[in-house]
C-alpha cells in the first residue's frame, strides 16, 4: 500500500518512519559485519574468544609463499631489465 501525505505533519511522520527503518537496517548490517569480522580475525589468529567453547585453536602453521625477504632478488627475478634500468639511475643525481 502506498502512503500519500496530505499535509506537512504527515509528510514529516513518514520521513521519520523511513529514517527509523533505515537506521535499524543499517545497525543490523553493521552488527552482522562486526560479528563476521571478529570471527575472521579469531580464525586467522587461531584463538576463539567466545565464552561458549573455551577452546584455543592452533594457528595455521606453514610458510607464507607470498612473502619475499629479499626484495631485490624478487625484482630481479620477475622484472629483470626494467628493474635494472630503473635502479641504475637511483644514485645518478647529476648537476642540475
DSSP file (Angstrom, degrees, kcal/mol; ACC not computed):
  #  RESIDUE AA STRUCTURE BP1 BP2  ACC     N-H-->O    O-->H-N    N-H-->O    O-->H-N    TCO  KAPPA ALPHA  PHI   PSI    X-CA   Y-CA   Z-CA
    1    1 A X              0   0    0      0, 0.0     2,-0.5     0, 0.0     0, 0.0   0.000 360.0 360.0 360.0 134.1    0.0    0.0    0.0
    2    2 A X        -     0   0    0      2,-0.0     2,-0.4     0, 0.0     0, 0.0  -0.789 360.0-145.5 -94.6 127.1    1.3    3.4   -0.9
    3    3 A X        -     0   0    0     -2,-0.5     2,-0.5    11,-0.0     0, 0.0  -0.735  11.1-164.6 -91.2 140.4    1.1    6.1    1.6
    4    4 A X        -     0   0    0     -2,-0.4     2,-0.3    10,-0.0     7,-0.0  -0.989  16.8-132.8-126.1 124.5    0.4    9.7    0.5
    5    5 A X        -     0   0    0     -2,-0.5     3,-0.1     1,-0.1    -2,-0.0  -0.581  15.0-169.6 -77.7 132.5    1.0   12.6    2.8
    6    6 A X        +     0   0    0     -2,-0.3     2,-0.3     1,-0.1    -1,-0.1   0.693  69.0   8.2 -93.7 -22.7   -1.8   15.1    2.9
    7    7 A X  S  > S-     0   0    0      1,-0.1     4,-2.2     0, 0.0     5,-0.2  -0.877  86.4 -87.8-149.1-179.7   -0.1   17.7    4.9
    8    8 A X  H  > S+     0   0    0     -2,-0.3     4,-2.5     1,-0.2     5,-0.2   0.872 120.7  54.5 -64.6 -39.0    3.3   18.7    6.3
    9    9 A X  H  > S+     0   0    0      2,-0.2     4,-2.1     1,-0.2    -1,-0.2   0.917 110.7  45.5 -63.0 -44.1    2.8   16.8    9.6
   10   10 A X  H  > S+     0   0    0      2,-0.2     4,-2.4     1,-0.2    -1,-0.2   0.899 111.8  52.6 -65.1 -40.5    2.0   13.5    7.8
   11   11 A X  H  X S+     0   0    0     -4,-2.2     4,-2.2     1,-0.2    -2,-0.2   0.917 109.9  47.9 -61.7 -43.9    5.0   14.1    5.5
   12   12 A X  H  X S+     0   0    0     -4,-2.5     4,-2.3     2,-0.2    -1,-0.2   0.878 110.5  52.0 -65.1 -38.1    7.3   14.6    8.5
   13   13 A X  H  X S+     0   0    0     -4,-2.1     4,-2.5     2,-0.2    -2,-0.2   0.905 109.6  49.6 -64.2 -41.5    5.9   11.5   10.2
   14   14 A X  H  X S+     0   0    0     -4,-2.4     4,-2.4     2,-0.2    -2,-0.2   0.911 110.7  49.7 -63.8 -42.0    6.6    9.4    7.0
   15   15 A X  H  X S+     0   0    0     -4,-2.2     4,-2.4     1,-0.2    -2,-0.2   0.912 111.1  49.8 -62.2 -42.4   10.1   10.7    6.8
   16   16 A X  H  X S+     0   0    0     -4,-2.3     4,-2.4     2,-0.2    -2,-0.2   0.915 110.6  49.3 -63.9 -44.2   10.7    9.9   10.4
   17   17 A X  H  X S+     0   0    0     -4,-2.5     4,-2.4     2,-0.2    -2,-0.2   0.919 112.5  47.6 -60.8 -45.2    9.4    6.3   10.0
   18   18 A X  H  X S+     0   0    0     -4,-2.4     4,-2.5     1,-0.2    -1,-0.2   0.905 111.6  50.6 -64.5 -41.4   11.5    5.7    6.9
   19   19 A X  H  X S+     0   0    0     -4,-2.4     4,-2.2     2,-0.2    -1,-0.2   0.905 110.8  48.9 -63.4 -41.8   14.6    7.1    8.7
   20   20 A X  H  X S+     0   0    0     -4,-2.4     4,-2.3     2,-0.2    -2,-0.2   0.915 111.8  49.1 -64.6 -43.1   14.0    4.8   11.7
   21   21 A X  H  X S+     0   0    0     -4,-2.4     4,-2.4     1,-0.2    -2,-0.2   0.926 112.5  47.6 -61.0 -45.4   13.6    1.8    9.5
   22   22 A X  H  X S+     0   0    0     -4,-2.5     4,-2.5     1,-0.2    -1,-0.2   0.869 110.3  52.7 -65.3 -36.9   16.8    2.6    7.6
   23   23 A X  H  X S+     0   0    0     -4,-2.2     4,-2.7     2,-0.2    -1,-0.2   0.920 109.8  48.2 -64.4 -43.7   18.7    3.1   10.8
   24   24 A X  H  X S+     0   0    0     -4,-2.3     4,-2.4     2,-0.2    -2,-0.2   0.922 112.3  48.9 -62.6 -44.0   17.5   -0.3   12.1
   25   25 A X  H  X S+     0   0    0     -4,-2.4     4,-2.4     2,-0.2    -2,-0.2   0.922 112.7  47.8 -61.2 -43.9   18.5   -2.0    8.9
   26   26 A X  H  X S+     0   0    0     -4,-2.5     4,-2.9     1,-0.2     5,-0.2   0.920 111.1  50.4 -64.3 -44.1   21.9   -0.3    8.9
   27   27 A X  H  X S+     0   0    0     -4,-2.7     4,-2.5     1,-0.2    -1,-0.2   0.899 110.6  49.9 -61.4 -40.4   22.5   -1.2   12.5
   28   28 A X  H  X S+     0   0    0     -4,-2.4     4,-2.1     2,-0.2    -1,-0.2   0.918 112.5  47.1 -63.8 -43.4   21.6   -4.8   11.8
   29   29 A X  H  X S+     0   0    0     -4,-2.4     4,-2.5     2,-0.2    -2,-0.2   0.921 112.9  48.9 -63.8 -43.5   24.0   -4.9    8.8
   30   30 A X  H  X S+     0   0    0     -4,-2.9     4,-2.7     2,-0.2    -2,-0.2   0.902 110.5  50.3 -65.0 -40.9   26.8   -3.3   10.8
   31   31 A X  H  X S+     0   0    0     -4,-2.5     4,-2.3    -5,-0.2    -1,-0.2   0.903 111.1  49.4 -63.8 -40.1   26.4   -5.7   13.7
   32   32 A X  H  X S+     0   0    0     -4,-2.1     4,-2.5     2,-0.2    -2,-0.2   0.930 112.2  47.7 -63.4 -45.2   26.5   -8.7   11.3
   33   33 A X  H  X S+     0   0    0     -4,-2.5     4,-2.6     1,-0.2    -2,-0.2   0.904 111.6  50.1 -63.1 -41.6   29.7   -7.3    9.7
   34   34 A X  H  X S+     0   0    0     -4,-2.7     4,-2.6     2,-0.2    -1,-0.2   0.917 111.4  48.8 -62.2 -43.2   31.3   -6.7   13.0
   35   35 A X  H  X S+     0   0    0     -4,-2.3     4,-2.2     2,-0.2    -2,-0.2   0.923 113.8  45.5 -63.2 -44.7   30.5  -10.3   14.1
   36   36 A X  H  X S+     0   0    0     -4,-2.5     4,-2.4     2,-0.2    -2,-0.2   0.891 113.0  51.1 -66.4 -39.0   31.8  -11.8   10.9
   37   37 A X  H  X S+     0   0    0     -4,-2.6     4,-2.5     2,-0.2    -2,-0.2   0.923 110.1  48.7 -64.2 -44.5   34.9   -9.6   11.1
   38   38 A X  H  X S+     0   0    0     -4,-2.6     4,-2.3     1,-0.2    -1,-0.2   0.914 111.9  49.4 -61.8 -42.9   35.6  -10.6   14.7
   39   39 A X  H  X S+     0   0    0     -4,-2.2     4,-2.3     2,-0.2    -1,-0.2   0.893 110.1  51.3 -64.3 -39.7   35.2  -14.3   13.8
   40   40 A X  H  X S+     0   0    0     -4,-2.4     4,-2.4     2,-0.2    -2,-0.2   0.918 110.2  48.7 -63.9 -43.6   37.5  -14.0   10.8
   41   41 A X  H  X S+     0   0    0     -4,-2.5     4,-2.6     1,-0.2     6,-0.2   0.898 110.9  50.7 -63.3 -39.8   40.2  -12.4   12.9
   42   42 A X  H  X>S+     0   0    0     -4,-2.3     4,-1.6     1,-0.2     5,-1.6   0.901 109.9  50.6 -64.1 -39.6   39.8  -15.1   15.5
   43   43 A X  H  <5S+     0   0    0     -4,-2.3    17,-0.3     2,-0.2    -2,-0.2   0.909 112.0  47.0 -63.8 -41.7   40.2  -17.7   12.8
   44   44 A X  H  <5S+     0   0    0     -4,-2.4    16,-0.4     1,-0.2    -2,-0.2   0.921 116.7  42.7 -66.5 -43.8   43.3  -16.1   11.4
   45   45 A X  H  <5S-     0   0    0     -4,-2.6    -1,-0.2     2,-0.2    -2,-0.2   0.687 107.3-127.3 -76.6 -17.8   44.9  -15.7   14.9
   46   46 A X  T  <5 +     0   0    0     -4,-1.6     2,-0.4     1,-0.3    11,-0.4   0.704  69.3 119.9  80.2  19.3   43.8  -19.2   15.8
   47   47 A X      < -     0   0    0     -5,-1.6     2,-0.7    -6,-0.2    -1,-0.3  -0.960  49.3-157.6-122.0 134.0   42.1  -18.1   19.0
   48   48 A X        -     0   0    0      7,-0.6     6,-0.1    -2,-0.4    -9,-0.1  -0.933  10.3-179.9-110.0 111.4   38.4  -18.5   19.8
   49   49 A X        +     0   0    0     -2,-0.7    -1,-0.1     4,-0.1     7,-0.1   0.365  37.9 125.3 -92.3   4.7   37.4  -15.9   22.4
   50   50 A X     >  -     0   0    0      1,-0.1     4,-1.3     5,-0.1     3,-0.2  -0.381  61.3-137.4 -68.4 145.2   33.8  -17.0   22.7
   51   51 A X  T  4 S+     0   0    0      1,-0.2    -1,-0.1     2,-0.2    -3,-0.0   0.697  95.6  66.7 -74.1 -19.4   32.6  -17.8   26.2
   52   52 A X  T  4 S+     0   0    0      1,-0.1    -1,-0.2     2,-0.0    -2,-0.0   0.935 109.5  27.5 -70.3 -46.6   30.7  -20.9   25.0
   53   53 A X  T  4 S-     0   0    0     -3,-0.2    -2,-0.2     2,-0.1    -1,-0.1   0.914  72.0-163.3 -89.5 -43.2   33.6  -23.1   23.8
   54   54 A X     <  +     0   0    0     -4,-1.3     2,-0.2     1,-0.3    -3,-0.1   0.576  46.5 131.2  71.1   7.7   36.6  -22.0   25.9
   55   55 A X        -     0   0    0     -5,-0.1    -7,-0.6    -8,-0.0     2,-0.5  -0.613  51.1-144.6 -94.7 153.8   38.9  -23.7   23.5
   56   56 A X        -     0   0    0     -2,-0.2     2,-0.2    -9,-0.1    -9,-0.2  -0.973  16.7-149.7-116.5 118.6   42.0  -22.3   21.9
   57   57 A X        -     0   0    0     -2,-0.5     2,-0.2   -11,-0.4    -9,-0.0  -0.594  22.7-108.2 -86.9 149.2   42.6  -23.4   18.3
   58   58 A X        -     0   0    0     -2,-0.2   -12,-0.1     1,-0.1     3,-0.1  -0.522  36.6-112.6 -73.0 138.9   46.1  -23.7   17.0
   59   59 A X        -     0   0    0     -2,-0.2     2,-0.3   -14,-0.2   -14,-0.1  -0.336  43.6 -86.4 -67.7 156.8   47.1  -21.0   14.5
   60   60 A X        -     0   0    0    -16,-0.4     2,-0.2   -17,-0.3    -1,-0.1  -0.483  49.3-149.7 -66.3 125.4   47.7  -22.1   10.9
   61   61 A X        +     0   0    0     -2,-0.3     2,-0.2    -3,-0.1    -1,-0.0  -0.640  42.9  79.0 -96.7 154.7   51.2  -23.3   10.6
   62   62 A X  S    S-     0   0    0     -2,-0.2     2,-0.4     2,-0.0    -2,-0.0  -0.676  74.8 -63.5 136.5 172.3   53.3  -23.1    7.4
   63   63 A X        -     0   0    0     -2,-0.2     2,-0.9     1,-0.0     3,-0.0  -0.714  42.1-122.9 -93.5 139.5   55.4  -20.8    5.3
   64   64 A X    >   -     0   0    0     -2,-0.4     3,-1.4     1,-0.2    -2,-0.0  -0.726  21.3-165.9 -81.4 108.0   53.9  -17.8    3.6
   65   65 A X  T 3  S+     0   0    0     -2,-0.9    -1,-0.2     1,-0.3    -2,-0.0   0.636  84.1  59.9 -72.4 -12.5   54.7  -18.5   -0.1
   66   66 A X  T 3  S+     0   0    0     -3,-0.0     2,-0.5     2,-0.0    -1,-0.3   0.415  85.6  94.7 -93.2   1.2   53.8  -14.9   -1.0
   67   67 A X    <   -     0   0    0     -3,-1.4     2,-0.5     2,-0.0    -3,-0.0  -0.826  53.8-168.3-101.9 126.9   56.4  -13.3    1.3
   68   68 A X        -     0   0    0     -2,-0.5     3,-0.2     1,-0.1    -3,-0.0  -0.953  11.7-170.8-113.2 128.1   59.8  -12.4   -0.1
   69   69 A X  S    S+     0   0    0     -2,-0.5     2,-0.6     1,-0.2    -1,-0.1   0.677  83.1  54.8 -87.9 -18.2   62.6  -11.5    2.4
   70   70 A X     >  -     0   0    0      1,-0.2     4,-2.0     2,-0.0    -1,-0.2  -0.849  63.8-179.9-117.9  94.8   64.9  -10.3   -0.4
   71   71 A X  H  > S+     0   0    0     -2,-0.6     4,-2.7     1,-0.2     5,-0.2   0.856  81.4  54.2 -66.5 -35.7   63.1   -7.6   -2.4
   72   72 A X  H  > S+     0   0    0      2,-0.2     4,-2.4     1,-0.2    -1,-0.2   0.877 108.3  50.3 -67.9 -34.2   65.9   -7.0   -4.9
   73   73 A X  H  > S+     0   0    0      2,-0.2     4,-2.5    -3,-0.2    -2,-0.2   0.916 111.6  48.7 -66.3 -42.2   66.1  -10.8   -5.7
   74   74 A X  H  X S+     0   0    0     -4,-2.0     4,-2.6     2,-0.2     5,-0.3   0.936 112.8  47.1 -60.7 -47.8   62.3  -10.7   -6.3
   75   75 A X  H  X>S+     0   0    0     -4,-2.7     4,-2.6     1,-0.2     5,-1.0   0.904 113.0  49.1 -63.0 -41.9   62.5   -7.7   -8.5
   76   76 A X  H  X5S+     0   0    0     -4,-2.4     4,-0.8     3,-0.2    -1,-0.2   0.917 114.0  45.9 -63.2 -43.1   65.5   -9.1  -10.5
   77   77 A X  H  <5S+     0   0    0     -4,-2.5    -2,-0.2    -5,-0.2    -1,-0.2   0.906 125.8  27.3 -68.4 -41.8   63.7  -12.5  -11.0
   78   78 A X  H  <5S+     0   0    0     -4,-2.6    -2,-0.2    -5,-0.2    -3,-0.2   0.704 134.4  26.8 -98.2 -20.8   60.3  -11.1  -12.0
   79   79 A X  H >X5S+     0   0    0     -4,-2.6     3,-1.6    -5,-0.3     4,-0.5   0.615  76.4 162.2-118.9 -18.3   61.1   -7.7  -13.6
   80   80 A X  H 3X<S+     0   0    0     -5,-1.0     4,-2.4    -4,-0.8     3,-0.2  -0.052  70.2  23.2  46.4-110.5   64.7   -8.2  -14.8
   81   81 A X  H 3> S+     0   0    0      1,-0.2     4,-2.7     2,-0.2    -1,-0.3   0.863 124.5  52.4 -59.8 -41.7   65.6   -5.5  -17.4
   82   82 A X  H <> S+     0   0    0     -3,-1.6     4,-1.9     1,-0.2    -1,-0.2   0.895 110.6  49.4 -63.0 -38.9   63.0   -3.0  -16.2
   83   83 A X  H  X S+     0   0    0     -4,-0.5     4,-2.8    -8,-0.3     5,-0.3   0.934 112.7  46.3 -64.7 -46.2   64.3   -3.3  -12.6
   84   84 A X  H  X S+     0   0    0     -4,-2.4     4,-1.7     1,-0.2    -2,-0.2   0.908 112.3  50.3 -64.7 -41.5   67.9   -2.8  -13.7
   85   85 A X  H  < S+     0   0    0     -4,-2.7     4,-0.4    -5,-0.2    -1,-0.2   0.868 115.1  44.1 -64.9 -36.0   67.0    0.2  -15.9
   86   86 A X  H >< S+     0   0    0     -4,-1.9     3,-0.9    -5,-0.2    -2,-0.2   0.934 117.2  41.9 -75.2 -47.1   65.1    1.8  -13.1
   87   87 A X  H >< S+     0   0    0     -4,-2.8     3,-1.2     1,-0.2     4,-0.4   0.684  99.7  74.1 -77.5 -16.2   67.6    1.2  -10.2
   88   88 A X  T 3< S+     0   0    0     -4,-1.7    -1,-0.2    -5,-0.3     3,-0.2   0.747 100.0  45.8 -65.3 -22.0   70.6    2.1  -12.4
   89   89 A X  T X  S+     0   0    0     -3,-0.9     3,-1.0    -4,-0.4    -1,-0.2   0.362  82.6 100.8-100.5   3.2   69.5    5.7  -12.1
   90   90 A X  T <  S+     0   0    0     -3,-1.2    -1,-0.2     1,-0.3    -2,-0.1   0.875  92.6  31.3 -59.1 -40.2   68.9    5.7   -8.4
   91   91 A X  T 3  S+     0   0    0     -4,-0.4     2,-1.3    -3,-0.2    -1,-0.3   0.314  92.6 101.8-102.5   8.7   72.2    7.4   -7.4
   92   92 A X    <   +     0   0    0     -3,-1.0    -1,-0.1     1,-0.2    -3,-0.0  -0.678  33.3 151.8 -95.4  82.8   72.6    9.5  -10.6
   93   93 A X        -     0   0    0     -2,-1.3    -1,-0.2     1,-0.1     3,-0.1   0.791  31.6-172.0 -83.2 -29.6   71.6   12.9   -9.3
   94   94 A X        -     0   0    0     -3,-0.3     2,-0.8     1,-0.1    -1,-0.1   0.071  36.5 -62.3  68.2-179.5   73.7   14.8  -11.8
   95   95 A X              0   0    0      1,-0.1    -1,-0.1     0, 0.0    -2,-0.0  -0.883 360.0 360.0-106.4 101.2   74.4   18.5  -11.9
   96   96 A X              0   0    0     -2,-0.8    -1,-0.1    -3,-0.1    -2,-0.1   0.425 360.0 360.0-103.7 360.0   71.1   20.3  -12.5
